Amino acid sequence: LIGYDGSMKRQISQAQAAVLYPPRGLHTLIHGPSGVGKSQLAEAMYHFAIHVGTIQKDSPLVIFNCADYADNSELLLSQLFGYVKGAFTGAESDNVGMIKAAEGGVLFLDEVHCLRPECQEKLFLFMDNGNYRMLGDNEHQYHSTVLLVFATTEDPETVLLKTLLRRIPVRIEIPSLEDRGIKEKTSILVEALDIEAKK
């Protein structure tokens, strides 16, 4: 990552520590302005976790943008935790949900500030012991082992429930592009041009 030996040195050390913490890493919140590389850091954490053996080589990285469902908390919960056939109109078959799809790997929840309080509550209850219920199934309890990485452009203290924040032991703040040195800015620009040229 650009800035690993400069403005991102501390942040990368935090990310490495989060991944290495036994037995399966620590849930992590990445925050900073839009476009500074939060998704890139989350992906790097996933690859590092595979490299050091925290997760298996074939473990999934599942990316879920909470903003896509910000106006419909029930639909968001159904996408996260899954649902059973008949749970709501249009649920014509079972859907395991993102948490189960990310089993054994990393679930990256982008724009987490878009989660309504009731959704945040369901998440922190899951974080306590890995147990959850699928929408429309009140009889069975399911379990998933997944490392959660959250990202937000907002101030976590003002947009997230204190009960959720208490369950996220690692918080990484990424500096704005304005705060990075000319060498790093140039490297970012060159990398962006290189990616575009390959496209």
N, C-alpha and C positions, 0 to 999 in steps of 0.2 A: 504494500500500500504506500502511496506517495505520502511522505511525511513520517514514515516509521522511525526515522532517526532525527526528527525535528518536532514539528507542532503536534504530531500524532503519537509521539513516543509513549507518553503516559497512558493514553487511551488504549493503545495496543497492548500494553502491559496489563491493564485492567481486563481487557477482553481475553487475553491468554489465561489469566488467573481464574476468570469465570469458567472457562472451558475445562481447565485442569482440576478444578475443585472436586474431590471425590464425593460420591461415587460417579455422578453423571453430569457434573457441572452445575452452575448456579444460574437461575433466571436473571436476565439482564435487560435493562432499559437503556436505549440509546436515544439521546435527544440533541437537537441542534437545528439551525435554520434549514429551510428547504434547499436541496441540491448539494449538501456538503459531504455526502457519502455514507449515510446511515445504512442504507441497503447494502452497500459495498462492504461495510464492516461486518454486518450480520452474515453475509455470504462467506467472508474470510474466516469468521468464527466457525462456521460449519465445516469448511475445508480443513481448518486447524484441528477441529475435534476428530475428524477422520484420521488426520495425519498422526495425532498422538494416541489414537485408540480409545478416546472417550466414547465414541460411537462407532458402529461397524461401517465398513467400506461402502456397503450398499444401503445405508440408512438414508432416509429421504430428507430433503429440505423443502418444506411447504411454505409458500408465501401467501399471506392473506391480507388484503387491504381492507381495513375496517371501514374506511370512508365509503366504499361501494355499497354498504348496507346501513349507513348512518341513520337513515330515516325509518328503518324497519328493524327494530330490535329483535322481534321474533324470528324474522328471516335470518338475521345475523347469527342468532343462537343456534338455529337449525343448521346453518353452514358450519359453525364451529364444532358443535357437539353431535351433529347428525340427527336424523329423525327416522321414525318407522313409517311404514306404509299406512296411509290414512290419518296421519297426525294433523294434517291441514289440507285444505282444498288444493289439489294439484300434486299431493304427495302420493304418487302412484307406485312407488317402490321404496325400499329402505335405502338410506344414505348414511354411510358411516361417519361423515363429517371430517373436518380438517384435523382435529386433534387425533383421531384414530389413524388418519392417512399419514400423519407425521410420526407415528409410533416408532420409538427407538431413535428418532432423529431430532431435527430442529424445526420448530414452527415459528416463523417470523411474522409477527402481527404489526403491520405498518399502520401509521395514522391511528394509534391506539386511543388517542384523545377523543376520537369519534364514538367510542363505546359509551353507551348510556350507563348510568349507575347500576341498573339491574343486570346488565351484561358483565360489568366489572365484578359484581358480587359472585356471579356464577363462575367466573374465571378464578377468583382467589379461593373459592371453595374447592375447585379442582386442584389448584396449586398446593393445597394443604396435604392431600394424600393421593392424588392421581385418579380419584374416583369421580364419576359424573353420570348423568342420565341423558339418554337420547330423548329428543322432543317426541311426545306422544307415548312414551314408555315409562310408566311410573313403577313398574314391577321389578325391573332389572337394573342393576348398577353395573357400570362398565369401568374399566381401568385402562389407563394409557401412561406410558413412560415417555415423556417428551421434554426437551429443553425449550423453554419459551424465551424468545428474544423480541422485545417490544421496541417500537420507534415512534417518536412524536416530534413535531416541530414546536409544540407548545411547552410552557413551564409545567413540568409534571406535578408540582405541588398544588397548582391551581386547577388542573383539569382531571386529575386522577384521584380516586378515593384513597384516603389514608390507609385503609385496610388492605388495599391492593399494593400500594407502595411499600408497606411493611414487609410484604412477601417477595419483593424484588431487591435482593441484597446488593446487586451491582448496578450502578448508574454511571453511564459514560456520556460525558458532554463533548460533542465534536465542535471545534471552533469554526466560526464563520469563515468564508473564503477571504473576506477582507482582513482577517487576523493572521492569515498565513503569509509567510515570507515570499519574496519575488521568485526565488528558486523553485519553491513548491507550486506557486501559481503558474509558472512557465511549464513545469512538468505536467500539471493537470491539463493545461491547454494543449500541449503536444500529444498527450494521451488521447484527449477528446478528438483531435484532428486525425490521429492514427486510426481510431475506431471508425470514424466517419469515412476515412479513405478506404478502409477494408470493405465497408458496406457498399 
